[in-house]
Amino acid sequence: MANDEKTEVEDLKPKKNANKRKRKEFAIYGNYRNYYGYRIGQNLQEDPRLSVLRKEWFEDKECLDIGCNQGLITISIAKKFCCRRILGIDIDGGLIESACWNLRRTVQMEKSSIQFSNSRQSEHSEGSNGIENGVSASLNGGTMNHPNSSLSSEEKSLSDIISFRKENIIKRCHGHSEEYDTILCLSVTKWIHLNWGDEGLITLFSEIWRLLRPGGILVLEPQPWKSYQSNRLVSEEALFNYHRVLFRPSRFQEILLDKIGFRTVEDVTVSLPGCTTGFDRPILAFCK
């Protein structure tokens, strides 16, 4: 406790690097514009966290991604695991605009890829047995497939399944009746803690519990306590809450199991390949 009091006194002293601290205040909610650049190694094709997520948590499931940032992992999960629906929310409207742009770009890239693939397939078919297939289709009363016949369904598999919304999970309206099978909360808890304290953290966990269907899964990636110290000066509110935190990350499992009501927890991380230094965090799966 003496060390905490000493740190609090030192934090109140004027700092020479005040200008640097001011620049950090633009990301007081952890809303970094280049977050995925910090997070993913240069030689990786996808976010390494995807390798420990399980298909059964997402396939044909309705999902929520809290703190989705620019939406890249939200989109990747939808594509890789075939969600029925996935909503990404973030407190930062600018990041939500970027997420929507990333979704449109992904849809367009998928569309172009399908058009190219179907065009090549059509050329090959016409060159080898196109006439035979045409006659066969006519004799059987069928119709030949158009090269772009699957385009609308491919667009639907992305645009109609993935959506993004600006929202503060701590201050959301409880009138929402939506429910989810799986909720992701990846590297968000520290920012909830620094901005809204222990009360905000409990509000987050309680809201997740309320939104999950029975048997639903919470995928939680909590930041370690040591990372709080490096961000405690991003705002006066963060500094105030930092020195009053009672529920440190080491207690999250206890709180979620004993206080909130989750039945089981599993650490699915083992070892994440390709994580940059400082981002090798545990990923915990809680079952309601």
C-alpha positions in Angstrom: 0.0 0.0 0.0 2.9 2.3 0.7 4.2 1.9 -2.8 0.8 2.9 -4.2 0.7 6.0 -2.1 4.2 7.0 -3.2 3.2 6.5 -6.8 0.1 8.6 -6.3 2.1 11.5 -4.9 4.6 11.2 -7.8 1.8 11.3 -10.3 0.6 14.6 -8.9 3.9 16.3 -9.5 4.3 18.3 -12.7 5.9 16.3 -15.5 8.4 17.5 -18.0 6.9 15.4 -20.7 3.4 17.0 -20.4 3.2 17.5 -24.2 3.7 13.8 -24.8 1.0 13.0 -22.3 -1.4 15.4 -24.1 -1.0 13.4 -27.3 -2.0 10.2 -25.5 -5.2 11.8 -24.3 -6.7 11.4 -27.8 -6.8 7.7 -27.1 -8.2 7.8 -23.5 -10.5 4.9 -24.3 -7.8 2.8 -26.0 -9.2 3.9 -29.3 -5.9 3.8 -31.2 -6.1 4.3 -34.9 -3.2 2.0 -35.6 -4.1 -0.6 -33.0 -3.8 -3.6 -35.3 -0.4 -2.4 -36.5 0.8 -2.6 -32.9 -0.9 -5.9 -32.3 0.1 -8.0 -35.2 3.6 -9.0 -36.3 4.7 -7.9 -39.7 4.9 -11.4 -41.2 1.4 -12.6 -40.2 -1.6 -12.9 -42.5 -4.2 -12.6 -39.7 -4.6 -11.7 -36.1 -3.0 -14.5 -34.0 -5.9 -14.6 -31.6 -8.0 -16.2 -34.3 -6.0 -19.3 -34.0 -7.3 -20.1 -30.5 -11.0 -19.2 -31.2 -13.3 -22.2 -31.7 -15.6 -22.5 -34.6 -18.5 -23.8 -32.5 -18.5 -20.5 -30.6 -19.4 -18.6 -33.8 -20.8 -20.9 -36.6 -24.4 -20.0 -37.2 -24.3 -18.0 -34.0 -25.3 -14.4 -33.1 -22.3 -12.6 -31.8 -21.2 -9.2 -30.3 -17.7 -7.7 -30.4 -17.3 -5.1 -27.7 -14.6 -2.5 -28.5 -14.3 -3.6 -32.1 -11.9 -0.7 -33.1 -11.6 -0.7 -36.9 -13.5 -3.9 -37.2 -10.8 -6.1 -38.7 -11.1 -9.0 -36.3 -14.9 -8.7 -36.4 -14.8 -9.2 -40.2 -12.2 -12.0 -39.9 -14.4 -13.9 -37.4 -17.4 -13.6 -39.6 -15.5 -14.9 -42.7 -13.6 -17.6 -41.0 -16.3 -19.0 -38.7 -19.5 -18.3 -40.6 -21.5 -16.3 -38.0 -25.2 -16.0 -38.5 -24.8 -12.4 -37.4 -22.1 -10.3 -35.7 -22.3 -6.7 -34.4 -19.2 -4.7 -33.6 -19.6 -1.7 -31.2 -17.1 0.9 -30.2 -17.2 4.2 -28.3 -15.3 6.0 -31.0 -17.4 7.1 -34.0 -14.4 7.6 -36.1 -13.3 4.0 -35.6 -16.8 2.8 -36.5 -16.6 4.8 -39.8 -13.3 3.0 -40.5 -14.9 -0.3 -39.6 -17.8 0.3 -42.1 -15.2 1.3 -44.7 -13.2 -1.9 -44.1 -16.4 -3.9 -44.5 -17.3 -2.3 -47.8 -13.8 -2.8 -49.0 -13.9 -6.5 -48.0 -17.2 -7.0 -49.7 -15.9 -5.4 -52.9 -12.7 -7.6 -52.8 -14.8 -10.7 -52.4 -17.1 -9.5 -55.2 -14.1 -9.0 -57.5 -12.6 -12.3 -56.6 -15.9 -14.2 -57.4 -16.3 -12.4 -60.7 -12.8 -13.3 -61.7 -13.2 -16.9 -60.6 -16.5 -17.3 -62.4 -15.2 -15.6 -65.5 -12.2 -18.1 -65.6 -14.5 -21.0 -65.0 -16.9 -19.9 -67.7 -14.1 -19.5 -70.2 -12.8 -23.0 -69.4 -16.2 -24.5 -69.7 -17.0 -22.9 -73.0 -13.6 -23.9 -74.4 -14.0 -27.6 -73.4 -17.6 -28.6 -73.5 -19.7 -25.5 -73.5 -21.8 -26.5 -76.5 -22.5 -30.0 -75.0 -23.5 -28.5 -71.7 -25.8 -26.0 -73.4 -27.6 -28.8 -75.4 -27.8 -30.9 -72.3 -29.4 -28.1 -70.3 -31.9 -27.4 -73.0 -32.9 -31.0 -73.3 -33.4 -31.3 -69.6 -35.4 -28.1 -69.4 -32.7 -26.4 -67.3 -30.8 -23.2 -67.6 -27.1 -22.5 -67.7 -25.7 -20.8 -64.6 -24.7 -17.2 -65.2 -21.0 -16.5 -64.3 -22.2 -14.0 -61.6 -25.1 -16.0 -60.2 -23.5 -16.4 -56.8 -22.6 -12.7 -56.5 -25.6 -11.6 -54.5 -25.4 -14.5 -52.0 -21.7 -13.7 -51.4 -22.5 -10.1 -50.7 -25.2 -11.2 -48.4 -22.8 -13.4 -46.5 -20.8 -10.4 -45.5 -22.9 -7.2 -45.7 -26.0 -8.6 -44.2 -24.2 -10.5 -41.4 -21.7 -7.9 -40.2 -22.7 -4.6 -38.8 -21.1 -1.8 -36.8 -22.6 0.7 -34.3 -21.2 3.5 -32.2 -22.1 2.6 -28.6 -20.8 2.9 -25.0 -21.5 -0.5 -23.4 -21.3 1.1 -20.0 -24.1 3.6 -20.7 -26.2 1.6 -23.1 -30.0 1.7 -22.9 -31.3 -1.4 -21.0 -34.4 -1.3 -23.2 -32.5 -3.3 -25.9 -34.0 -6.8 -26.2 -31.1 -8.3 -28.3 -29.4 -11.4 -27.1 -26.2 -13.1 -28.2 -24.7 -16.6 -28.2 -21.1 -15.3 -28.1 -19.6 -12.0 -26.8 -16.0 -10.9 -27.4 -14.4 -8.5 -25.1 -10.7 -8.3 -26.3 -8.3 -5.9 -24.6 -11.1 -3.7 -23.3 -11.3 -4.2 -19.6 -8.4 -1.9 -18.8 -10.0 1.1 -20.5 -13.3 0.4 -18.8 -11.5 0.3 -15.5 -9.5 3.5 -16.0 -12.4 5.5 -17.2 -15.2 4.2 -15.0 -13.4 2.4 -12.1 -14.5 -0.8 -10.4 -18.2 0.2 -10.8 -17.8 0.4 -14.5 -16.1 -3.0 -14.6 -18.9 -4.6 -12.7 -21.4 -2.9 -15.0 -19.6 -4.3 -18.0 -19.6 -7.8 -16.7 -23.3 -7.6 -15.6 -24.3 -6.2 -19.0 -22.5 -9.0 -20.8 -24.2 -11.6 -18.5 -27.6 -10.0 -19.3 -27.0 -10.0 -23.1 -25.8 -13.6 -23.3 -28.2 -16.5 -23.8 -28.1 -19.5 -21.5 -25.1 -21.6 -22.5 -23.5 -18.5 -24.2 -19.8 -17.8 -24.3 -17.8 -14.8 -23.1 -14.4 -14.6 -24.8 -12.4 -12.3 -22.5 -8.9 -10.9 -23.0 -8.0 -8.8 -20.0 -4.9 -6.6 -19.9 -2.5 -7.3 -17.1 -2.3 -4.9 -14.1 1.2 -3.8 -15.1 -0.2 -2.3 -18.3 -2.5 0.0 -16.3 0.5 1.9 -15.0 1.7 2.9 -18.5 -1.7 4.3 -19.3 -2.8 5.9 -16.0 -1.8 9.4 -17.1 -4.0 9.5 -20.3 -6.5 11.6 -18.4 -7.3 12.9 -14.9 -10.2 10.5 -14.7 -7.9 7.6 -15.5 -5.3 8.7 -12.8 -8.1 9.0 -10.2 -9.5 5.6 -10.9 -6.1 3.9 -11.2 -5.3 4.6 -7.5 -8.7 3.4 -6.4 -9.0 0.1 -8.2 -9.8 -2.8 -5.9 -10.7 -5.4 -8.5 -7.4 -6.1 -10.3 -7.3 -8.4 -13.3 -6.1 -11.3 -11.1 -9.6 -11.2 -9.5 -11.6 -11.2 -12.7 -12.2 -15.0 -12.8 -13.4 -14.9 -9.2 -15.8 -12.1 -9.9 -17.2 -13.6 -13.1 -17.7 -17.0 -11.5 -18.7 -16.2 -8.0 -20.4 -12.8 -8.3 -21.7 -12.6 -11.8 -22.7 -16.2 -12.2 -20.7 -17.8 -15.0 -20.5 -21.6 -14.6 -17.1 -22.5 -16.0 -13.9 -20.8 -17.4 -11.1 -22.1 -19.6 -7.8 -20.5 -20.6 -7.6 -21.2 -24.3 -4.5 -19.2 -25.0 -1.8 -21.9 -24.4 0.6 -19.8 -26.6 -0.3 -17.3 -29.2 2.0 -17.4 -32.3 3.3 -14.1 -33.6 2.2 -11.8 -30.8 4.3 -8.7 -30.4 5.9 -7.9 -27.1 3.4 -6.8 -24.5 0.4 -8.4 -26.3 0.8 -12.0 -25.1 -2.3 -11.9 -22.9 -4.5 -14.8 -21.7 -7.7 -15.4 -23.5 -10.4 -16.8 -21.3 -13.7 -18.5 -22.3 -16.5 -18.2 -19.7 -19.7 -20.3 -20.2 -23.0 -18.9 -18.9 
